[in-house]
Amino acid sequence: MRKGFFMAKASDNIKVYRNEGGPVISTVNRRVIQQDGLTFKDIDGTGEVNAVNDWRLPAADRAAAYVKKLTVREKIAQLFISDWRMAKYAPSGPAAAMAPKEKVTDESGILDEGEFRGKTIFGEQYLPGTSTLLKEWFNRHVILRANATPTDLADWMNQADAVCEECEHFIPVAAASNSRNENGELVFGMNDAGGVFATYPGTLGIAAAVKGYRIDIVDKFAETIRREWNACGLRKGYMYMADTVTDPRWQRTYGTFGEDPALISEIMEHIIPRIQGSDHGVTADGVAVTTKHFPGGGARENGFDPHYAAGQWNVYATEGSLEKYHLPPFQVAVKAGTSSIMPYYSKPAAAKSKPQHDLEGNVIDLEPYGFAYNRYFIDTMLRGQMGFQGYINSDTGIVHNMCWGVDMLDIPERIGFAVTNAGVDVISGLFDNEAGMEAYNRGKNGYYETHKVPDGFTADQLVLTDEALDRAVTRTLTELFELGMFENPYRDPAEAEALVATPSDWDAAAEAHRRSVVLLKNDGTLPLTAEKTAGRKVYAEAFNKNPEQAAAATAALREMLGDLTLTDTPADADFALLMVTPSSGEYFNATPGYLELDICEDKTVCNVDTEGKPTAETHKETTLAGAGRLADIAAAVHGNGGKVISNINVTLAWEVGNVERISDALTVGFDTYPSATLDVIFGRFAPTGKLPITLPRGDEVLAVNADGVCISPNDVPGFDKDQYMPDSLKDENGKAYAYRDAAGNYYEYGFGLNY
């Protein structure tokens, strides 16, 4: 048990000082300085009002002054960010296997003081207790993934900052989180938490709602995030994705705003200033935004994920696709003042790409380095041409298992190459303090006088220089000063809980759910009004890849339909309501073939080799357990003269033919609440949503030839793919890619029916 000189729970011991016309000062045990009728916090431990402690000075000036006072080890600790845990919540994801059998906490029971050892997909590491991490290692950047209550988040942040106040040099904890305000299956590393804060549909659903209605949906969404997160002391979000979906098999599609760079850009223009608190950067009541994944992760090679070697390439098979489809949303994010940008893991594939141009019309040298190591993309394009002034936060694991293009370097060299050469400011993955120190020492001790410099590199690219170190730390400290976290890091847990419960925020989220529903097909069956269902029987079933989840969802669905006359026999039903939730692949497990988009069960598909090319070997894929029963149910209902209404949850650009063909009416949602979908189906809310992505016709438009080249280009969004498709696949309207239903409608970007 760690013994501090503050009482057990920091939240109960916060002292607050108010400056007229200036910031609130809050502290648990840090000395304050009274001067000129004002109160200052003794941040640097000098007891003086100086350039570091004086809140009247610009944040950048204060950060530059503080960097000069920090030790080299303290500065190196600021380069790294990794997952951390809260004592009340079990670790999730890959770290769960590392958890010790017995839990050890501080005296408050809030901080986890156990020691973790183990190996994950991101690398192998020993992790100390929280107090050791903060006081001895001096790390300050952590990622919180626990789906915690507002009270627990505020308590944890307060407790951690109180520990930081015990250090000679005070730097508050900069806790980042992936988004927490959307509905969906909780997936480590993508959306770790949900359902606690005001909960909107998935980001695809937000895009669908905006496309069919108004951008103010995003305004309300962003303003809610800012208020809720700030109230809990959570001040940095790994959100949102400015990526344009161009390969439909990309696993991360569901976390995007779809396939239209113009719509994504409009959303970035609105969402970033309203989360951060201004249109020129973060404010004292804002939350810092990390826009990801530069220069766009959507240009996957046949959907392969860059956590694995097969997905290490971004392929630009179409001339000009990078600047036309992928860069524009990031340019808007920069203009909107995003505080940080996260480059993607992958590297550009020059051999498989057509010429691409930067913002000045120059042909880009597609050097085969992961984008966090790629100086041309970060320094020349992002900073020099786009004018980005914030800091670069790498994706998780780049110096260990996802070191694409620099695998010939050792870990200290990768750190040096990323920070010194490419301009990365925070490296995500592990707390590589010692490797960072080694990268620094190699620039001082003549290491490369006795060790060979790897071919293709120079020694000064591979060491961590004082200039690069100070630059990186100054940038991240500037953000913390701008956020007011040095002066006022503490939050009231009760206030946080009350604010997150604000009814108007939840009402706005509920409306967004209803507006996210897209009506794709309707023969007049919908809306299913009370007059239509009077005296009629309804069969209701939910389908999922996981049979247990399907059973639970079916029970919940039937309970929501309790006012209707339900039947367990499709042949007796006048209406069947089928809720279809497919799923394909696993984020942290490579699939043996291409990610399957067909809604199917036990479908035989080809394997792929190590180069991503199809092989003669096959395996079976299931995206929906019981998919074959859909047609049987529909046949029974139709045999009784009834109608089939289906809803598909769209997290990927599904091939919907197996559902559309058996349905008289079809809606889609995007991690939309079932209750909101039922509101649309039963006419309690008229549908307004429009598709944010194009749904592909079938396997024929996703076919990959023997050379690994897809018949529809991976780097072009669905709404533009037809211009590159072979004429043999085009119909009488010149369309090939989008699915066409029995009514002749194409399920392409922007489509959606109304009542």
C-alpha positions in Angstrom: 0.0 0.0 0.0 1.5 3.3 -1.0 1.4 6.0 1.6 1.1 9.6 0.4 0.9 12.7 2.6 -2.6 13.5 1.4 -5.6 11.7 2.8 -6.8 8.5 1.2 -9.2 9.9 -1.4 -8.0 12.9 -3.4 -11.6 13.8 -4.5 -12.4 14.6 -0.8 -9.4 16.8 -0.3 -9.4 19.3 -3.2 -8.6 22.9 -2.4 -9.8 25.5 -4.8 -8.6 29.1 -5.3 -10.4 31.5 -7.7 -8.6 34.3 -9.5 -10.8 37.2 -10.6 -10.5 37.3 -14.4 -8.1 34.4 -14.3 -8.2 30.6 -14.0 -9.4 28.5 -11.1 -6.5 26.9 -9.2 -7.2 23.4 -7.7 -4.8 21.3 -5.8 -4.6 18.5 -3.3 -1.1 18.9 -1.9 0.8 21.2 -4.3 2.0 24.5 -2.9 0.4 27.7 -4.2 1.9 31.1 -4.5 0.1 34.3 -3.6 1.3 37.4 -5.4 -0.3 40.6 -6.6 -3.6 39.5 -5.2 -3.5 36.4 -7.5 -2.9 32.7 -6.9 -0.4 30.6 -8.9 0.5 26.9 -8.6 4.1 26.0 -7.9 4.4 23.8 -10.9 8.1 23.6 -11.2 8.9 23.4 -7.5 10.7 26.7 -7.3 8.2 28.6 -5.2 8.4 31.5 -7.6 6.1 33.1 -10.1 8.1 32.6 -13.2 7.6 31.7 -16.9 6.4 28.2 -16.0 4.1 29.1 -13.2 2.6 32.3 -14.5 -0.8 31.6 -16.1 -0.9 35.0 -17.6 1.8 34.0 -20.2 1.0 32.1 -23.5 0.9 28.3 -23.2 3.7 27.8 -25.7 6.0 30.1 -23.8 5.3 28.3 -20.5 5.9 24.9 -22.2 9.2 26.0 -23.7 10.4 27.3 -20.3 9.4 24.1 -18.5 11.2 21.9 -21.0 14.4 23.6 -20.0 13.9 22.6 -16.3 12.9 19.0 -16.8 15.6 16.3 -16.7 16.3 14.2 -19.8 14.7 11.1 -18.2 11.6 13.2 -17.3 11.4 14.4 -20.9 11.9 11.0 -22.4 9.0 9.6 -20.3 6.7 12.1 -22.1 7.4 10.5 -25.4 5.4 7.3 -24.7 1.7 6.5 -24.1 0.3 3.1 -23.3 -2.8 1.4 -21.9 -3.4 1.8 -18.2 -5.9 0.3 -15.8 -8.3 1.4 -13.0 -8.4 -0.7 -9.9 -12.2 -1.1 -9.9 -12.3 -2.5 -13.5 -10.7 -5.7 -14.9 -8.1 -5.1 -17.6 -9.5 -5.6 -21.1 -8.1 -6.7 -24.4 -4.6 -8.1 -24.8 -3.5 -6.8 -21.4 -6.1 -9.0 -19.6 -3.7 -12.0 -19.8 -1.0 -10.0 -18.0 -3.0 -9.2 -14.9 -1.6 -10.5 -11.6 -3.8 -13.0 -9.7 -4.0 -10.7 -6.7 -5.1 -7.1 -7.0 -3.0 -4.5 -5.1 -4.3 -1.0 -4.7 -3.4 2.3 -3.1 -5.0 3.2 0.2 -8.0 4.7 -1.6 -8.7 1.6 -3.6 -8.7 3.7 -6.8 -5.2 3.2 -8.2 -4.0 -0.2 -9.3 -0.6 -0.8 -7.8 -0.1 -4.4 -9.1 2.7 -5.4 -11.4 2.0 -6.7 -14.9 4.3 -8.9 -17.0 3.5 -10.4 -20.3 3.4 -10.2 -24.1 0.6 -8.7 -26.2 0.1 -8.1 -29.9 1.9 -4.8 -29.4 5.0 -6.2 -27.7 6.3 -7.5 -24.4 6.7 -5.4 -21.2 6.9 -5.2 -17.5 4.5 -2.7 -16.0 4.8 -1.4 -12.4 2.0 -0.1 -10.2 0.4 3.3 -10.9 2.3 5.3 -8.3 5.7 3.9 -9.5 4.7 4.7 -13.1 3.9 8.3 -12.2 6.6 9.0 -9.5 9.6 7.0 -10.5 9.2 6.4 -14.2 7.6 9.9 -14.6 5.3 8.8 -17.4 2.2 11.0 -17.9 0.5 9.8 -21.0 -1.9 6.8 -20.5 -4.8 5.3 -22.4 -7.9 4.5 -20.3 -10.1 1.8 -21.8 -12.3 0.8 -18.9 -16.0 1.4 -19.4 -16.1 3.4 -16.2 -18.8 5.5 -14.6 -18.4 9.3 -14.5 -17.7 9.2 -10.8 -15.0 6.5 -11.1 -13.4 8.4 -14.0 -13.2 11.6 -12.0 -12.0 9.8 -8.9 -9.3 8.1 -10.9 -8.1 11.2 -12.6 -8.1 13.1 -9.3 -6.2 10.3 -7.5 -3.5 10.1 -10.2 -3.0 13.8 -10.4 -2.6 14.0 -6.6 0.2 11.5 -6.9 1.8 13.6 -9.7 1.7 16.6 -7.3 4.1 14.8 -5.0 6.9 14.9 -7.7 9.4 17.8 -7.7 8.1 18.7 -11.2 4.4 18.6 -11.5 2.9 17.4 -14.8 -0.7 16.2 -14.7 -1.8 12.9 -16.2 -2.8 13.2 -19.8 -5.3 10.3 -20.1 -6.6 9.6 -23.6 -9.5 7.4 -24.6 -11.1 6.1 -27.7 -14.6 7.4 -28.3 -17.2 6.7 -25.6 -20.4 8.3 -27.0 -21.4 5.8 -29.7 -23.3 2.6 -29.4 -21.8 -0.7 -30.6 -20.1 -3.9 -29.7 -17.2 -3.1 -27.4 -13.9 -3.9 -29.2 -10.5 -3.3 -27.7 -8.6 -0.7 -29.6 -11.6 0.6 -31.6 -14.4 1.5 -29.3 -13.4 0.4 -25.8 -16.4 1.9 -23.9 -20.0 2.8 -24.5 -23.4 3.2 -23.0 -22.3 5.3 -20.0 -22.1 8.7 -21.7 -24.9 10.0 -23.8 -25.0 7.4 -26.5 -25.4 8.1 -30.2 -25.5 5.5 -33.0 -22.2 4.4 -34.5 -20.3 7.0 -36.5 -21.7 5.5 -39.8 -25.1 6.1 -38.3 -24.3 9.7 -37.5 -23.2 10.2 -41.1 -26.4 8.6 -42.3 -28.4 10.9 -40.1 -26.5 14.0 -41.2 -26.7 13.1 -44.9 -30.5 12.8 -44.6 -31.2 15.6 -42.2 -28.9 18.4 -40.9 -25.3 18.9 -39.7 -26.5 20.2 -36.3 -26.7 16.5 -35.2 -22.9 16.6 -35.2 -22.9 20.0 -33.4 -25.0 18.6 -30.5 -23.0 15.4 -30.5 -19.7 17.2 -30.2 -20.8 19.7 -27.6 -22.1 16.8 -25.5 -18.7 15.1 -25.7 -16.9 18.2 -24.6 -19.1 18.8 -21.6 -19.2 15.2 -20.5 -15.5 14.4 -20.9 -14.4 17.6 -19.3 -16.6 17.0 -16.3 -14.9 13.7 -15.7 -11.4 15.1 -16.2 -10.9 13.1 -19.4 -9.3 15.6 -21.7 -7.9 13.8 -24.7 -9.9 11.8 -27.3 -8.4 9.4 -29.9 -11.2 10.5 -32.2 -12.5 10.9 -34.8 -11.6 9.1 -37.9 -11.2 11.3 -41.0 -10.5 8.2 -43.1 -12.5 7.8 -46.3 -13.7 4.2 -46.8 -12.6 3.0 -50.2 -12.0 -0.7 -49.6 -15.3 -2.2 -48.3 -13.4 -5.0 -46.6 -11.6 -2.7 -44.1 -12.4 -3.9 -40.6 -12.5 -0.3 -39.3 -15.2 0.8 -41.7 -17.8 1.1 -38.9 -15.7 3.7 -37.0 -15.7 6.1 -39.9 -18.1 8.6 -41.3 -18.4 6.7 -44.6 -17.1 7.0 -48.1 -17.7 10.6 -49.1 -14.7 13.0 -48.5 -17.0 16.0 -48.8 -19.3 14.8 -46.0 -16.4 13.7 -43.8 -14.8 17.1 -44.3 -18.1 18.9 -43.3 -18.3 16.7 -40.2 -14.6 17.4 -39.3 -15.3 21.1 -39.7 -18.1 20.9 -37.1 -17.0 18.2 -34.7 -13.4 19.3 -33.9 -14.0 22.9 -32.8 -17.0 21.9 -30.7 -15.1 19.2 -28.9 -12.0 21.3 -28.4 -13.9 24.4 -27.4 -12.8 26.8 -30.2 -12.0 26.9 -33.9 -8.3 27.6 -33.2 -7.4 24.8 -30.8 -8.1 23.6 -27.3 -9.5 25.6 -24.5 -9.7 25.3 -20.7 -13.1 23.6 -20.9 -12.3 21.6 -24.1 -11.2 18.2 -24.9 -8.2 17.7 -27.2 -9.0 15.8 -30.4 -6.6 13.3 -32.1 -7.7 13.0 -35.7 -6.8 9.7 -37.3 -5.4 7.9 -39.4 -3.3 10.2 -41.6 -3.1 10.1 -44.7 -6.2 7.9 -44.7 -6.5 4.2 -43.7 -9.3 3.3 -46.1 -7.0 2.5 -49.0 -6.5 -1.0 -47.8 -5.2 -3.7 -50.1 -8.2 -6.0 -50.4 -9.1 -5.1 -46.8 -6.0 -6.6 -45.1 -5.5 -5.1 -41.6 -2.1 -3.4 -41.0 -1.8 -5.1 -37.6 -0.5 -8.0 -39.8 2.2 -8.2 -42.5 -0.4 -8.8 -45.2 -1.9 -5.4 -44.5 1.2 -3.3 -44.3 0.6 -1.6 -47.6 -1.6 1.4 -48.6 -2.2 0.8 -52.3 -3.1 3.8 -54.6 -3.9 1.9 -57.8 -5.7 4.9 -59.2 -3.8 8.0 -60.3 -4.7 11.0 -58.1 -6.8 9.0 -55.6 -4.8 10.1 -52.5 -5.3 13.8 -53.1 -8.9 13.4 -54.4 -10.4 11.1 -51.9 -8.1 10.7 -48.8 -6.3 13.9 -48.0 -9.2 16.5 -48.1 -10.8 15.6 -44.7 -7.4 15.9 -43.0 -6.8 19.3 -44.6 -10.1 20.4 -43.1 -9.2 18.9 -39.7 -6.0 20.9 -39.7 -7.8 24.0 -40.6 -10.3 23.3 -37.8 -7.4 23.2 -35.3 -7.2 19.6 -34.4 -4.7 19.3 -31.5 -3.1 16.0 -32.7 -3.0 13.7 -35.7 -2.4 10.0 -35.6 -0.7 8.5 -38.7 -1.7 5.0 -39.8 0.5 1.9 -39.3 0.8 1.1 -43.0 3.2 2.3 -45.6 2.7 3.3 -49.3 3.2 0.7 -52.0 5.0 2.5 -54.8 5.3 -0.6 -57.0 1.5 -1.2 -56.9 0.5 2.5 -57.1 -0.1 5.0 -59.8 1.4 8.6 -59.4 0.1 10.6 -56.5 0.5 14.3 -56.0 0.9 16.4 -52.9 -0.9 19.7 -52.3 1.6 21.6 -54.4 1.3 19.3 -57.4 4.5 17.5 -56.9 4.7 13.7 -57.5 5.0 12.1 -54.1 8.0 9.9 -53.4 6.2 6.9 -51.9 9.0 5.8 -49.7 8.2 2.4 -48.1 8.1 3.6 -44.5 5.1 3.3 -42.2 3.4 6.7 -42.1 4.6 7.5 -38.6 8.2 7.1 -39.9 7.5 8.8 -43.2 9.1 12.3 -43.2 7.7 13.3 -46.5 4.1 12.7 -45.4 4.5 14.2 -41.9 7.0 17.0 -42.3 6.7 18.0 -46.0 3.0 17.5 -46.5 1.2 17.6 -43.2 3.3 20.3 -41.6 4.8 22.2 -44.5 1.9 22.1 -47.0 -1.1 21.6 -44.8 0.1 23.9 -42.0 -0.4 21.5 -39.1 0.8 23.0 -35.9 -0.1 20.4 -33.3 1.6 17.2 -32.4 1.9 13.7 -33.9 0.7 10.8 -31.9 1.6 7.4 -33.4 -0.7 4.5 -33.6 -0.2 1.7 -31.0 2.8 -0.7 -31.5 4.8 1.0 -34.2 8.2 0.4 -32.6 7.6 -3.3 -31.9 5.3 -5.5 -33.9 3.9 -3.0 -36.5 7.2 -1.4 -37.5 6.5 -1.6 -41.2 9.3 -0.4 -43.4 11.8 -0.1 -40.5 11.9 -3.7 -39.3 15.7 -3.7 -40.0 16.2 -1.2 -37.2 16.4 -2.1 -33.6 13.9 -0.5 -31.1 16.1 2.5 -30.0 16.7 3.3 -33.7 13.0 3.1 -34.5 12.4 5.6 -31.7 15.1 7.9 -33.0 13.9 7.6 -36.6 10.3 8.3 -35.7 11.0 11.3 -33.4 14.1 12.9 -34.8 13.7 12.2 -38.5 9.9 11.9 -39.1 8.7 14.3 -36.4 6.6 12.1 -34.2 6.0 13.6 -30.7 4.2 10.7 -28.9 4.8 7.0 -29.5 1.9 4.7 -28.6 2.3 1.1 -27.6 4.6 0.5 -24.6 6.4 2.6 -22.1 9.8 2.3 -23.8 11.6 4.7 -21.5 14.8 2.7 -21.4 14.9 2.3 -25.2 14.3 6.0 -25.5 17.2 6.7 -23.2 19.4 4.3 -25.3 18.4 6.2 -28.5 19.4 9.4 -26.7 22.7 8.1 -25.3 23.7 6.8 -28.7 23.9 10.4 -29.9 26.3 11.2 -27.1 28.5 8.2 -26.6 29.8 7.5 -30.1 27.8 4.4 -30.5 28.0 4.5 -34.3 31.7 4.7 -34.3 31.8 1.1 -33.3 28.4 -0.1 -34.7 27.4 -0.3 -38.3 24.7 2.1 -39.4 21.9 0.1 -41.1 21.9 0.4 -44.9 19.9 3.3 -46.2 20.0 5.4 -43.1 22.4 7.9 -41.5 23.4 7.9 -37.9 21.9 11.3 -37.2 18.5 10.0 -38.3 18.6 7.2 -35.8 19.5 8.9 -32.5 17.2 10.9 -30.3 18.6 14.4 -30.3 18.1 17.1 -27.7 16.4 19.3 -30.3 13.9 16.6 -31.3 13.2 15.7 -27.7 12.6 19.2 -26.6 10.4 19.9 -29.6 8.2 16.8 -28.9 7.8 17.5 -25.2 7.2 21.3 -25.8 4.3 20.4 -28.1 2.6 18.0 -25.7 3.1 20.3 -22.7 1.6 23.2 -24.7 -1.6 21.2 -25.1 -1.7 20.6 -21.3 -1.2 24.2 -20.5 -3.9 25.3 -23.0 -6.3 22.8 -21.5 -5.7 24.4 -18.1 -4.7 21.1 -16.7 -1.7 22.5 -14.8 -3.8 25.0 -12.9 -7.1 23.1 -12.6 -6.8 19.3 -13.1 -9.4 18.2 -10.5 -13.1 17.5 -11.1 -16.0 17.0 -8.8 -17.3 13.3 -9.2 -20.8 14.2 -8.2 -21.0 17.0 -10.7 -19.6 14.7 -13.4 -22.3 12.1 -12.7 -25.1 14.7 -12.7 -23.9 16.3 -16.0 -23.7 13.0 -17.8 -27.3 12.3 -16.8 -28.5 15.5 -18.5 -31.8 14.5 -20.2 -31.5 16.8 -23.2 -28.2 15.2 -24.2 -29.8 11.7 -24.1 -32.8 13.0 -26.0 -30.6 14.4 -28.7 -28.8 11.1 -29.0 -32.1 9.2 -29.2 -33.2 11.4 -32.1 -29.9 10.8 -33.9 -30.6 7.0 -33.5 -34.0 7.4 -35.2 -32.6 9.6 -37.9 -29.8 7.1 -38.6 -32.3 4.5 -39.9 -32.3 4.2 -43.7 -35.3 2.8 -45.5 -34.0 0.9 -48.5 -37.0 -1.1 -49.7 -40.8 -0.8 -49.2 -43.7 -2.3 -51.2 -46.2 -0.4 -49.0 -45.8 -2.7 -46.0 -44.3 0.1 -44.0 -45.1 1.9 -41.9 -46.5 -1.0 -39.9 -49.3 1.0 -38.3 -51.7 -0.1 -35.5 -54.4 -0.5 -38.2 -52.2 -2.9 -40.2 -51.3 -5.1 -37.1 -54.7 -5.2 -35.5 -55.8 -8.8 -35.2 -52.7 -10.0 -37.0 -49.9 -12.2 -35.8 -46.2 -11.2 -35.8 -43.2 -13.5 -35.9 -40.0 -11.8 -34.5 -36.5 -13.1 -34.5 -33.0 -11.6 -34.2 -30.0 -13.1 -36.0 -26.4 -12.7 -35.0 -23.1 -14.4 -35.8 -23.1 -15.6 -32.2 -26.1 -17.8 -31.5 -26.2 -16.9 -27.8 -26.3 -13.2 -28.6 -29.0 -13.9 -31.2 -31.2 -15.6 -28.5 -30.8 -12.8 -26.1 -31.5 -10.2 -28.8 -34.6 -12.2 -29.8 -35.9 -12.2 -26.3 -35.4 -8.4 -26.0 -37.0 -7.8 -29.3 -40.1 -9.8 -28.4 -40.4 -7.9 -25.2 -40.3 -4.6 -27.1 -43.2 -6.0 -29.2 -45.3 -7.0 -26.2 -48.3 -5.0 -27.4 -48.6 -7.1 -30.5 -49.9 -10.7 -31.0 -46.7 -12.7 -31.3 -46.4 -16.2 -32.8 -43.6 -18.7 -32.7 -44.6 -20.2 -36.0 -43.7 -18.3 -39.2 -46.4 -20.2 -41.2 -49.0 -18.6 -38.9 -47.6 -15.1 -39.2 -49.1 -12.2 -41.1 -45.8 -10.3 -40.6 -42.3 -11.4 -39.8 -39.8 -9.0 -38.3 -36.2 -10.1 -38.8 -33.3 -8.2 -37.2 -30.1 -9.2 -38.9 -26.7 -8.4 -37.3 -23.9 -9.9 -39.3 -20.2 -9.9 -38.2 -17.0 -10.7 -40.1 -13.5 -11.3 -38.9 -11.8 -10.3 -35.7 -9.8 -7.2 -35.2 -6.8 -8.8 -33.6 -6.8 -12.1 -35.4 -5.9 -12.3 -39.1 -8.4 -14.1 -41.3 -7.2 -17.0 -43.6 -8.8 -15.2 -46.5 -10.4 -11.9 -47.5 -12.8 -10.4 -45.1 -16.2 -11.9 -46.0 -19.0 -9.4 -46.7 -21.7 -11.8 -47.8 -24.5 -12.4 -45.2 -23.9 -16.2 -45.1 -23.3 -19.4 -43.2 -20.6 -21.9 -43.9 -19.8 -20.4 -47.3 -16.7 -21.9 -49.0 -14.2 -19.2 -49.9 -10.5 -19.2 -51.0 -7.5 -18.8 -48.7 -4.8 -16.3 -49.4 -1.0 -16.7 -49.4 1.5 -14.5 -47.5 1.4 -12.0 -50.3 -2.4 -11.7 -50.2 -3.0 -13.6 -53.4 -5.8 -16.2 -53.6 -4.9 -19.8 -53.4 -6.6 -23.1 -54.4 -7.1 -24.0 -50.7 -10.5 -23.0 -49.2 -12.2 -22.6 -45.8 -15.7 -21.8 -44.7 -16.9 -18.4 -43.5 -20.0 -17.5 -41.5 -21.1 -14.0 -41.0 -24.6 -14.8 -39.6 -25.6 -18.0 -37.7 -28.8 -19.4 -39.2 -28.5 -17.3 -42.4 -30.1 -20.1 -44.4 -33.2 -20.0 -42.2 -34.0 -16.5 -43.4 -35.3 -17.8 -46.7 -37.3 -20.6 -45.0 -39.0 -18.1 -42.6 -39.8 -15.8 -45.5 -41.2 -18.7 -47.6 -43.5 -19.7 -44.7 -44.7 -16.2 -44.1 -45.3 -15.6 -47.8 -47.1 -18.9 -48.0 -49.5 -17.5 -45.4 -50.0 -14.3 -47.5 -47.8 -12.4 -45.0 -45.1 -9.8 -45.3 -41.4 -9.9 -44.3 -39.7 -6.8 -42.8 -36.0 -7.0 -42.3 -33.4 -4.8 -40.7 -29.6 -5.2 -41.2 -27.0 -3.7 -38.9 -24.4 -2.2 -41.2 -20.9 -2.2 -39.7 -19.3 -3.1 -43.0 -20.5 -2.7 -46.6 -22.5 -5.9 -46.6 -23.6 -7.8 -49.6 -27.3 -7.7 -48.7 -28.8 -9.8 -51.5 -29.6 -12.8 -49.3 -31.7 -10.6 -47.1 -33.2 -8.1 -49.6 -34.5 -10.9 -51.9 -36.7 -12.4 -49.2 -37.9 -9.1 -47.8 -40.9 -7.0 -48.7 -39.5 -4.1 -46.7 -35.9 -3.5 -45.7 -34.2 -1.0 -43.3 -30.7 -0.7 -42.2 -29.1 0.8 -39.1 -25.6 1.5 -37.9 -25.3 0.2 -34.4 -28.7 1.9 -34.1 -30.8 1.1 -31.0 -33.4 -1.5 -31.9 -36.0 0.7 -30.3 -35.2 3.5 -32.7 -35.5 1.1 -35.7 -38.9 -0.1 -34.4 -40.0 3.6 -34.1 -39.4 3.9 -37.9 -40.9 0.5 -38.8 -44.1 1.2 -36.9 -44.5 4.7 -38.2 -43.7 6.5 -34.9 -40.9 8.3 -36.7 -40.6 8.9 -40.5 -37.3 7.7 -42.0 -34.8 10.4 -43.0 -31.5 8.5 -43.1 -29.4 8.1 -46.2 -26.7 5.6 -46.9 -23.2 6.8 -46.0 -21.5 4.0 -48.0 -22.3 2.1 -51.1 -23.4 -1.5 -50.6 -21.6 -3.8 -53.2 -23.5 -5.9 -55.6 -21.9 -9.2 -54.8 -18.7 -11.2 -54.9 -18.2 -10.4 -58.6 -17.4 -6.7 -57.9 -14.9 -7.7 -55.2 -13.1 -10.4 -57.1 -9.4 -10.6 -56.7 -7.3 -12.0 -59.5 -4.3 -14.3 -59.3 -2.0 -11.3 -59.0 -3.9 -10.0 -56.0 -5.6 -7.1 -57.8 -9.2 -6.4 -57.1 -11.6 -5.8 -60.0 -12.9 -2.7 -58.1 -10.0 -0.3 -57.1 -9.2 -0.4 -53.4 -8.5 3.4 -53.3 -11.7 4.7 -54.8 -15.0 5.1 -52.8 -18.0 3.1 -53.8 -19.9 6.0 -55.5 -17.0 6.4 -58.0 -16.0 2.8 -58.6 -18.2 2.3 -61.7 -15.9 4.5 -63.8 -13.2 1.9 -63.3 -15.3 -1.3 -63.6 -15.2 -3.5 -66.7 -18.1 -2.9 -69.2 -19.0 -6.6 -68.9 -20.3 -6.0 -65.4 -22.3 -2.8 -66.2 -26.0 -2.8 -66.6 -28.1 -0.8 -69.0 -27.6 2.3 -66.8 -23.8 1.9 -66.9 -23.7 0.8 -63.2 -21.8 -2.2 -62.0 -20.7 -1.8 -58.3 -23.8 -1.0 -56.2 -26.4 -3.5 -55.3 -29.7 -3.2 -57.2 -32.9 -4.4 -55.6 -36.0 -5.9 -57.0 -37.6 -2.4 -57.3 -34.6 -1.2 -59.4 -33.1 0.9 -56.7 -29.3 1.0 -56.3 -28.1 0.9 -52.7 -25.4 3.5 -53.3 -24.1 6.4 -51.3 -26.9 8.9 -50.5 -29.8 6.5 -51.2 -32.7 6.2 -48.8 -36.5 6.1 -49.2 -39.1 8.1 -47.2 -42.7 7.4 -46.2 
